[in-house]
Amino acid sequence: MIAPEGRADRLLPPAPQTRRTTLQAIGAFLSGFAKRAFTLVFLSRLFFSVGIFSVFNFVYYIITDYTGVANIPAGSPKAAVATIASMNVISQIAPSP
């Protein structure tokens, strides 16, 4: 019914890792771009992050300059942007009727 796990004393110790130089680490990271799937996923996540960053910065600008800090209930533009971002995530996750 339940698959038992192996005993801890039978596990092999981890192989010792060799220390890589910074250039080797950068080379290992860049070698992933040889695969098309890695490149597409990396670029899509990069563009998504840049898009979210620019939208939230624009929301911060709108809240501080157009709405005014005095008119924000919490008195903090950062808290207002965080609230808007949270409502955005909830509205995307919640099922529609």
C-alpha angles and dihedrals in degrees: 000000000000120000109233119228122236120259116271094231090061094059117106118241114252116269113256111260120227118227114251126208120238091254091053091050092050090047091051091051094047092048088071090068089070087076114076094214093055091048093050094047092046093050094045092051091045093052091044092052093046090049094050091045093052094045094050092047089053090049089051089051092049092049095048100040106030103028096033128223091256091061096052112101095223093039090230123101090200091057090047092052090047090051092050091048091050092049089049092054093045092049091052094047099042114090116249119234 
